[in-house]
Amino acid sequence: MRLIESILADAATIATLRRDIHAHPELCFEEQRTSDVIAQALSDWGIPIHRGLGKTGVVGIIQNGNSGRAVGLRADIDALPMTEHNRFEHASRHAGKMHACGHDGHTAMLLAAAKHLARHRNFDGTVYLVFQPAEEGGGGAREMIKDGLFRLFPMEAMFGAHNWPGMAVGQFALKSGPCFASSNEFKITLRGKGAHGAMPHLGVDPVPAACQMVQGFQTIVSRNLRPIDTGVISVTMIHAGEATNVIPDSCVIEGTVRTFTTGVLDLIERRMKAMAEATAAAYECGCEFEFVRNYPPTVNHDAETAFARRVLGEVVGPDNVHEFEPTMGAEDFSYYLLEKPGCYFLIGNGDGSHRDGGHGLGPCMLHNPSYDFNDDLIPLGATAWVRMAEAWLGTPK
């Protein structure tokens, strides 16, 4: 690996900052302390900042030379509503809140890159450092855009990264085209008529209708989608009844739908609605169908993905830059890619052996209460960000 010496020299200091952020997790749009820490660090390094986009977002601005060119680098800063099982010194001090996805590490990598870029400024143009709130369900990217991110900071392209447990430290992965799925939720309320469980003929039971509906939804994927298309319908909650001898008068079905394209999503939503209403009618139940589209698919742009692949290969060697297998997880970096060309890539977080004594017994996987970010990634991720900014601004437009 070709790491930058000044970043290596600062790695322990940045790791301490990362652990401080980990110990003080904040949920979406509540990241006031976190944004204060980020803003203070940037200001200490002489980097102008802009605050308040997406409520708690921070943008750092590093300029050099006379070029009007600009590139954006993004880190997410929010935590998850989870109780941490780790007991090491930097474990969460706030019950029910935890950095279980590594956003503390993403922030640290970009801060380390910011410090080097501000010191050396080996580029001609502007680097925008976007510290974004509320990735975990709040759509912070969307809100920063609404508040004028691209109007105030007219960057040519946007790049983002996420740590990936199970992939070795020193490796990256990326792919052109769809890499993360859209995230969508549904809620179906079936209205029947309650009755005694021993006299079902006097009521209208919504439970059999719900069971038939759940089975039917699976045929949408297997019989309505083309075999080469990808979609997931997962019913994750069914709520009905309060007593074993009472037929309930309602039943609620909820779950998630994931797709890589809007066309497939349109088809699934249309078929689910038709199937839900027809099944309910067949069982003489009323039906209320709700479908909420959250994050769109994350679709990397071809040229920017090829650019990122080349730069990352120069840092760790081409053999350590792998083709990413798309996941049905979702990521709100997708909103940036709808507005600007760019690429979202992965950096290996290792197998969990980096964790200090006192970690939980579970695996070091994303959204697991025993997760912790691997601080060995800080100099690597920061080096990658620096080289990407320098290469982008140094490439003829």
N, C-alpha and C positions, 0 to 999 in steps of 0.2 A: 504493500500500500504506500502511496505517495502522499503522506500527510504533511500539512503545513506546520513548520516548527513553532511558530508563535502561538498557534492554536493548541498544540501539544503542551506548551509551557503554561497555558492558562487553563488546561483541562480540569485540574483539581478544583480551582476556584469556581469554575462554571458548574462542576458537579455539586459543589456545596450549595450553590444557588438553586440547582435543580431539586435537591433534596429538601430545601426550604419550601419550595413551591409544592412538592409532594406532601409535605407535612401539613400544608394549609390549603386543602382542595376547596374549590368553589364551583358551584353548579352553573348551568347556562344562564347568561346575562346577569350573574351575580359576582363576576370575577373582578371585584374592585381591588382587593389586596393584590391579586396576581397582576393586574394591569398596572398598579402602582409600582410593583417590583420591576416590571419590564420597563416602564417609563423612566424610572430612576436610573436603571442601568444604562439605558440608551443615552440619557442626558449626561450621565457621568463620562461617557465616551465621546461627548461632543456631537451627538447625533440629534438633529431636530426631530420632534415628534408631533403627531396629530392624534388627539384622543377623542373618543365619543362616538365613532362610527360603530353601528351595531351595539350601542349603549356603552359597552366596556372594551371595545376594540382599541388597539394601539397601532399606529403606522409610523415606522421610522423611515427617515429620508436621508440617504447618503448620496451626495452628488460629487462629481469630479469632472473637470474639463468643460468643453463647450458643446458637446453633443446633446441633441434633444432626445436621444434614445433612452428607453427605460424598461426595466424588467421587474416583475414582482415575485417575491418569495414568501410563502405562507406557512405559519405554524398555528395550530389550534391550541387553546389555553384552558379549556374547561375540564371539569372532572365529572364523575358519574355518581348517581345516587345509590351508592353501595357501601356496605360496612366492610372495612379492611380487616383481613385476618392476620396480616403481618404484625410483628411485634418489635421490629428493629427500631432504631432511634428515630428515623425519619418517617415512621408510619403516620398515617392520618391522625390528626388531633381533633377531628370533628366527626363524631359518630354519624354514620349514614352517608358519608361523602368520601370519595376515594379517587385518586388518579390511577384507575385500573386500565387505561388505554394508552398511557405513555405520552399524553399531551404535555406533561411537565418536561419530558425529554425532548419533544419536538421544539418546545419553547427554548430549552437550553441550547440545542444545536444551532438554532437560528440566532440566538444571542451571541454565541461564540463566533459565528460567522460575522455578525454585525461588528463586533469589537475589532476583528482583523480588517474588515473592509474599511472601517473608519480610520484605522491607523495607517494603512498602506495605500488605499485608493488606486489600485493598479487597473483602472478602467476609465473609460470616457463615456459619461452618461450618468444615469440615476438608477440606484437600486432601492426599491420600495420593500420594506420589511413589514409584512402584514401579520400581526398577531391577532388572531380571530377568536372571538368568543363563541360559545353555544354551538359547537359542532354536534354534540350528543343530543340531537333531537330538536334543537331550537332553531336550526337554519341560520346560524350566525353569518354564514357567507352571503346568503340572500339579503339579510338585513344590512350588512356593510355595503353591499351594492346599492340597495335602496337609498342609503344615506349618502351616496355619492362617491364611493370608493374610486371608480374608474373615471368619474368626471374630475375629481380633485387630483387624482394621481394617474394620469393617462399612460399606463404601461402598455407595451407591445404584447407581452405574453406573461403567463402566470405559471409558477411551478410549485408543487407541494409534495410532501413525503409523509409516510407513516412507517413506524417500526413494525416488524413482522416476527413474532416469536416462532421458533422452529427453523428459521432460516439463519444460517451461520453469520456471525459478525464478520464483516469484510465482504459481504455479498449484497447485491442489489437485485431487484426484479422490477420489470415494467413491461408493458405491451401497448401497442397502438390499438385504438378503437375502444369498445366497451371493456371496462375492467372491474367496476363496481356496479351493482344493480340499483334500480330505482327502489324506493321504500314507500310502501302504501299500506293503509289500514282499512279494514272493513268492520262494520257492526250491523248485524241483522237481528231485528227484534220480531219474534213471532208472537202474535196475539191469539190466544185460544179462549177457553172458558173453563174455569176451575171446577172441580167436582171431587167427590169422594173417590179414593183409589179403588174401592170395591164396587163402584157403580160408574165405570168409565163411559157408559153409553149416555149419561146425562151431561157430559162435558164435551169440550173440544180440546184434545190433548196436543200441545205443541211439540212435545218431546219426540214422538215418532217422525214428525215433519222435519225436525232439526237433524235427526239421525240420517234421514234420507237425503237431506240437503248436503251434509258433510260428505257423504259418499259420492253424491253427484258432482260436487265441485272437482273431484279428482279426475273425472272424465273430461273436464275442460282442457287440462294439460295433455292428457293422453289421446284425446279424440278431436279436439278443435284446433290445437296448435300444430303447425307443421313439425315433423320429427326433428328438423334441424334448428327449430326455434327453442328458446329456453324460457321457462317460467316456473315459478313456485307459488302454490297456494297452500298456506298452512293455517288451519284452524287451531288456534292456541287456547281458546277459552270457550266454554259452554256453561251458562249459568241458568238454572231452573230449579224451582221448588224449594220448600222449607220443611216439609215433613214427609215421612215415608208413605203415609196413607192419604196423601192429597195430590190430585192431579193439578199441576200449576196452571195458571191462566196465561203465563208468558214464558218465553225462553229466549235468551240472548246468545248469539254466536258471534265471536270476534276472532280476528286473526290478521295475518299479513300476506301481501302479494309482492313478489319480486320479479322484475323483468329487466332485460338489457335494452329493450327498445320501446318507444312509445306506442308503436303499432301493436305489439303483442299485449301491452298493458290495456290499450283500448278494447281489444278483443276479449280479454279476460274480464274486464269490468262489465262489458255488455252482456256476456254470457252468464256471469254470476248473477247479475240483476234479473235477467230473464228466468234463470233456473230457480232463483229464490222465490220470485213472485209466483211462478207456475206451481212449484212444489207446495208452497203455502196454500194456494188456492185448492190444490188437489186434496189437501187435508182440512179444508174449510177454515184455515187460519188467516188472520190478517198478517201483513208483512210490511215492515219498515226497513228499507235498505239504505245504508250509508256507506260511502266509499270515499276515503280521503287520500289524495296523492301528496306524499311528503317529498322526499328527495328524488330528483330525476336521476337517470343513469349517469355514471361518471364515464365520459367518453374522451379518451386521449386523442390529441391531434397527431397526425402522421409525422409531419416535419419536426414538431417539437419533441416527439418521442424519440425520433432518430437522433436529434441533437442531444437529448439527455442521455441516451444510450452511449453515445460517443464520449461525452464528458465523464460520465461515471466510469466507463471503461479505462479512461486515462488515469483515473484515481486508483482503481483496484485491479485493473487488468480486465480485458474483454471477457475472459472465461468466468469471471465472477459477477457478470451482469447477465442475469437469467431472464427468460421469458416468463412472465407472470401468468399463472392460470387464473382466469377471472373468478371472482367470488360473488355470492349473492348478498354479501354485506353491502351496506350503503355508506355514502360519504358525501357531505355537502360541498366538497370541492367541486362537485358537478356544476354548481351554479356559476362558478367562475368560468368553467370551460364552455358554458353556453354563451358567454359574453366575449371571451378572449381565447386565443389559441394557447395551448399549454400541455402539461403532462403531470400526472400524479404517479409517483413511483414508491417502491418499498425498500426499506433498509433492514437488513437482518438484525434481530434482537438476541439471537442465540437460543440455547436450550434451557435457560433458567439457572444454570450453574453459577451465574454471577451473583445471585442473591445472597445477602448477608445472613448470618445466623439470626434466627428470630423470624424468618419468613414463614408463612403459612404452609400447610401440608399440601395444598393443591398445586396444580401445574402453573407455570408462569405463562399463562395464555391471556390474550386480551379479554377484558371484562370478567376476569377471574379475581376473587378476593385475595389471592396470594400473588398477584402480579407485581412486578416492579421493573421499571425501565433499566436497561443496561447502560451504565455510565461510560463504558468503553466506546459506545457509539458517538459520544459527543464530538471528539476530534475528527472522526471520520465523516459524520454528517455535516459538521461545520466546514470541513475542507471541500466536500462536495458542493455545498452552497456557494462558497467563494469561487470555486472554479467554474461553476455554472454561470454565475453573474459575470465574471470576467470574460468568459467565452462568448456569452450572448452579446455583451456590449462591444466585444472586439471583433464580431463577425459582421462583414459588410451586409447591409440591409438589402 
